[in-house]
Amino acid sequence: MSFWGMPLMFVIAGFSIWHSLDQRRPLAFVQERTQRLLVPLLMGLVLLAPPQVYYQLRGNESYAEPFTQILSRFFDVELTFDFPWFVAASPPTGLFHVAHLWFIYDLFLYTLLLLPLFLFLRTESGLVPIRRLASFLSRQWNLLYMGLPIAAIEAALGTDMSGGWNQVAYLIFLLLGFLLAADKRLWESACRLRKIGFALAVLGSAVGLAGGMHYAESAGANILVDYDPVSVMLRLLKGMIGWCWLVAILGLLEANRRSGESRFEERELSRKRILWRAAEAYRYCPSRYFTKPSS
């Protein structure tokens, strides 16, 4: 699931941003994202993350520090510029950690960072490159090329433990989701390539996992972060596999949506035919059969 789980979440978030900007001005959009993301993040950092760190430390039986002391050390932080993090635990005693809340943090930060680009791409000038890109990507298998920037980031920067992908890759997934919402031809292409994407994803996953595990054991390499040629190639493959999974999943969703619309249209057409036949029967039958007899 690490191949597509968290990437799918960011793609869906990017898709929703396009439609959210349809209904809100930039300032209202920022206010809405602040309420939905920043406020829950801050509450989680106060109420959820400290107990999680505390019980993690208490897993060591020799550890007997009280929770109040853990709490003071948890908020012992300092500014940092290790993108995407701007706050970190103060060494050597700080215990600050966002834990499972990293997704909300990343989504809020990347949304703000990309907002100027999002607003530009919704203008007439911004739609021109989107249309040109969609025209190219909607041909044959070209939609699969959208996985290249993700593969390049994984190969160049390595893989983090946050959801199984590099933090910067999630920024690209968010942008790709926005682009998918901008031009319906991309969705149509995903629908058309869903079977090919699924086949490539399954085959690539099998080869990548088997080859990666074998190489890691035989060469003693950490394929997630090492820069030997094989590790870099495996991360390139992983980036493309992840995008193939997304193409397969998004294409399947689009195919199901179309199938549902088709069934609805067929039911509506059938209903109209029944009503038409009833109207025709009423028109040609004697009126006395449809009139209540007088007493």
C-alpha positions, 0 to 999 in steps of 0.5 A, spaced: 500 500 500 505 504 500 506 504 493 499 508 492 496 509 499 499 516 501 500 519 494 493 517 492 491 522 498 495 528 496 492 527 489 485 527 491 487 533 495 490 536 489 483 535 485 479 538 491 483 544 491 481 546 484 474 545 485 474 549 492 477 555 488 471 555 484 467 557 490 472 561 494 476 567 493 484 566 495 483 569 502 477 565 503 480 559 501 486 560 506 481 561 511 478 555 510 484 551 509 486 554 516 480 551 519 480 544 516 488 543 517 492 548 521 487 548 527 486 540 527 494 540 527 495 544 533 490 541 537 493 534 535 500 536 537 497 538 544 493 533 545 495 527 541 502 527 540 505 528 547 502 522 550 504 518 544 511 520 545 510 518 552 508 511 551 513 510 546 518 511 551 515 507 556 516 501 552 523 501 555 521 498 562 527 502 565 524 509 563 521 512 569 520 519 567 513 522 569 509 525 563 509 532 566 517 532 564 515 529 558 510 534 556 515 540 558 521 536 553 516 535 548 515 543 547 522 544 547 523 546 540 527 550 535 527 553 528 530 549 523 530 550 515 530 542 514 525 543 508 519 541 509 520 542 517 521 549 520 520 547 527 524 541 530 526 538 537 532 542 541 538 537 542 539 534 546 533 534 550 527 536 546 522 530 544 518 534 539 515 530 534 509 531 529 508 523 529 502 521 525 500 528 524 505 529 518 500 528 513 496 534 515 502 538 516 505 537 509 498 538 506 497 545 509 504 547 508 504 545 500 497 548 499 500 555 501 506 554 497 503 552 491 497 557 492 500 562 487 501 557 482 494 554 483 491 561 482 495 562 476 494 556 473 486 558 473 487 564 469 486 564 462 494 565 461 495 559 466 490 554 462 494 555 456 500 551 458 495 546 461 491 545 455 498 544 451 500 539 456 493 535 456 494 535 449 500 531 449 499 527 455 492 524 453 496 521 447 497 513 447 501 512 453 504 519 454 500 520 461 505 515 464 510 520 463 507 524 469 511 519 473 517 521 471 518 527 476 516 523 482 521 518 480 527 523 479 525 526 486 525 519 489 532 517 486 535 524 487 533 525 494 532 518 497 525 515 501 523 518 507 519 513 512 513 518 512 508 514 508 514 510 504 516 516 500 520 523 500 517 529 503 518 533 496 514 527 492 508 529 496 508 536 493 508 533 486 503 529 487 498 534 490 500 538 484 498 532 479 492 532 482 490 539 481 492 538 474 488 532 473 482 536 475 484 542 470 483 538 464 478 532 463 482 529 457 487 527 463 481 523 466 479 520 460 486 518 458 487 515 465 480 511 464 483 508 457 490 506 460 487 503 467 488 496 465 495 497 462 497 501 468 495 496 473 499 490 469 505 495 469 504 496 477 503 489 478 509 487 474 513 492 477 511 491 484 513 484 484 520 485 480 522 491 484 520 488 491 524 482 489 530 485 486 530 490 492 530 485 497 535 481 494 540 486 493 539 489 500 541 482 503 546 480 498 550 487 498 548 490 505 545 496 501 540 501 504 536 502 497 532 507 500 537 512 501 544 509 498 546 512 492 549 506 488 547 505 481 542 499 483 539 503 489 538 509 485 535 505 479 530 501 484 528 508 487 526 510 479 522 504 478 519 505 485 517 512 482 514 510 476 510 504 479 507 508 484 504 513 478 502 506 475 498 504 481 495 511 481 493 511 474 490 504 475 486 506 481 484 513 478 482 510 471 478 505 475 474 510 479 473 514 472 470 508 469 465 506 474 463 513 474 461 513 467 458 506 468 454 509 473 452 515 469 450 510 463 446 506 467 442 512 470 441 514 463 438 507 461 433 507 467 431 514 465 430 512 457 426 506 459 422 510 464 420 515 458 419 510 454 414 507 459 411 514 460 410 515 452 407 508 451 402 509 456 400 516 453 399 513 446 395 508 449 391 513 453 390 517 446 388 511 442 383 508 447 376 510 448 375 515 453 370 511 457 375 506 459 378 512 463 372 515 465 369 514 472 362 511 471 356 516 473 352 513 479 
